[in-house]
Amino acid sequence: MTDNVTLLISGMTVGVIIFQTAIVAPSVFESLSSDDSSIFLRKVFPKFFILIGVLGVISNLVAVTNQDDHAVMVSGATVALAVFAYLLIPMTNKSRDAGNEKAFKRLHLGSVLLTLTILGVNLSGLVL
């Protein structure tokens, strides 16, 4: 019964990332002022990475129970990368608040690359 749960969770993770990046973020930038979008995104992104991390933990528990090595790697990487991205948030916000655009751009790029890696890892969980 739990054989397809890890696939379902990888699909959910992919869906959450695509929804956030293709629907939510562009809508925020189109609809809200710079100050309001900053406030909103500072509330959403921690929750975004927590959700991805929780999905990864659930998937990992199921994968370990099912002795599915590939799913263990996918879910473990998902959790680790989501935690790392979550930990970048305060540094990213601090650099933005301090007007340190160079640090902000570097940290934001790191967050984007981590998110894309999580997306790729979970797509591999669906394909392989």
Number of C-alpha atoms within 10 A of each C-alpha: 4 10 12 11 15 27 19 14 21 28 17 15 22 21 13 16 20 14 12 16 14 11 11 14 15 11 13 16 14 10 10 13 11 12 8 13 17 15 12 14 16 14 11 15 15 18 13 16 23 17 16 25 25 16 19 28 18 15 25 25 16 20 25 14 12 14 11 14 12 13 27 23 16 24 32 19 19 31 25 16 22 26 17 16 23 19 14 16 18 12 15 21 16 13 18 17 11 10 11 12 13 11 16 19 14 13 20 19 13 16 21 14 14 18 20 15 16 25 21 15 19 26 17 14 21 17 8 8
